[in-house]
Amino acid sequence: MNEDTTFQTLRQLQANPKLSQRQLAKALGISLGRTNYCLRALIARGLVKVEHFRSSKNKLAYAYLLTPDGIETKARITARFLQRKRAEYDALKAELEQLTAEAEGLIDRPTNS
């Protein structure tokens, strides 16, 4: 499982531990099978633990809770994710400035007709 999937999964579970696997899959934009695989991997790594609870329909359901290691891992990944996104933002900003300058140069240039 890649770091982005780990980050997004931990982020979703921290925000709403009572998400069903189907709801989590939809939020992550991945298949239900892949979601199940990701959850099992996070549980095996000790980043997430599962607790049972009664849903409003009195059905047994699961809550996926971040462990202390899961919270620490999410914090480290968040820092790297933020650093990467800032670098992407800076690169995109520089490209936009360059394209804007090029476009203005084309607009301001007199035509030879």
C-alpha positions in Angstrom: 0.0 0.0 0.0 1.5 3.4 -1.0 1.9 6.3 1.4 -0.8 8.4 -0.1 -3.4 5.6 0.4 -2.2 5.1 3.9 -2.4 8.8 4.6 -5.9 9.2 3.1 -7.2 6.1 4.9 -5.9 7.2 8.3 -7.2 10.7 7.7 -10.7 9.4 6.9 -10.7 7.0 9.8 -9.5 9.6 12.3 -12.3 12.0 11.1 -15.0 9.3 11.3 -14.0 5.9 12.8 -17.5 4.5 12.3 -17.4 4.6 8.5 -18.4 1.4 6.9 -15.9 -0.2 4.5 -18.2 0.8 1.7 -18.4 4.4 2.8 -14.6 4.5 3.2 -14.1 3.0 -0.3 -16.3 5.7 -1.7 -14.5 8.5 0.2 -11.1 7.2 -1.0 -12.2 6.5 -4.5 -11.1 2.9 -4.5 -12.8 -0.5 -4.7 -14.3 -2.2 -1.7 -11.8 -5.1 -2.1 -8.9 -2.7 -2.0 -10.3 -0.9 1.0 -10.6 -4.2 2.8 -7.0 -5.0 1.9 -5.8 -1.5 3.1 -7.7 -1.9 6.4 -6.2 -5.3 7.0 -2.7 -4.0 6.3 -3.2 -1.1 8.7 -4.5 -3.4 11.4 -1.6 -5.8 10.9 0.9 -2.9 11.2 -0.7 -1.9 14.5 -1.9 1.5 13.1 -5.6 0.8 13.4 -7.6 -1.3 15.8 -11.2 -2.6 15.4 -14.0 -2.2 18.0 -17.5 -3.5 17.8 -20.5 -1.3 18.5 -24.2 -1.3 18.0 -25.5 0.8 15.1 -28.7 2.7 15.2 -30.4 -0.2 13.6 -29.1 -2.4 16.5 -26.8 -4.2 14.2 -23.3 -5.0 15.1 -20.9 -2.7 13.3 -17.2 -1.8 13.5 -15.3 1.3 14.5 -11.8 1.6 13.1 -9.8 3.5 15.6 -6.3 4.8 15.2 -3.8 3.5 17.7 -1.1 5.7 19.2 1.2 4.4 16.6 -1.4 5.1 13.9 -1.7 8.7 15.2 2.1 9.1 15.2 2.4 7.6 11.7 -0.4 9.9 10.4 1.4 12.9 11.8 4.7 12.0 10.1 3.0 11.2 6.8 1.0 14.5 7.0 4.2 16.5 7.3 5.7 14.8 4.2 2.4 15.1 2.3 2.2 18.8 3.2 5.9 19.4 2.1 5.2 17.6 -1.2 2.0 19.6 -1.9 3.8 22.9 -1.1 6.5 21.9 -3.6 3.9 21.1 -6.2 2.1 24.4 -5.5 5.4 26.4 -5.9 6.1 24.6 -9.2 2.6 25.2 -10.5 2.7 28.9 -9.4 6.1 29.4 -11.2 4.6 27.7 -14.3 1.5 29.9 -14.2 3.7 33.0 -13.9 5.8 31.9 -16.9 2.7 31.1 -19.0 1.1 34.4 -18.0 4.2 36.3 -19.1 4.3 34.4 -22.4 0.6 35.0 -23.0 1.0 38.8 -22.3 4.0 38.9 -24.6 1.9 37.4 -27.4 -1.0 39.7 -26.8 1.2 42.9 -26.7 3.2 42.0 -29.8 2.0 43.9 -32.9 1.0 41.7 -35.8 2.8 42.0 -39.1 -0.1 42.3 -41.6 
